[in-house]
Amino acid sequence: MNKARRKQEEKPVTPPAPTAEEKLLTEIRDLLSQQQPKL
């Protein structure tokens, strides 16, 4: 049981790479925020 826990702790936690859709949505969000005048 302890061996299984050690293996889980050793694995570095890396977030999955963003999908093409996520990249597009991020780009759109950034562009929209640039266009809006800041109050």
Phi, psi and omega in degrees: 000316180295325180297320180296319179293320180298319180297320179294321182289329183288332182293125176290138182272107179243129178292147179297150180296143180295142179285171179300322180295318179296322178297315179297315181297322178295318180297315180298316179301315181296318180296318179295320180291332177288326183284329183287132177291138180279134182269000000 
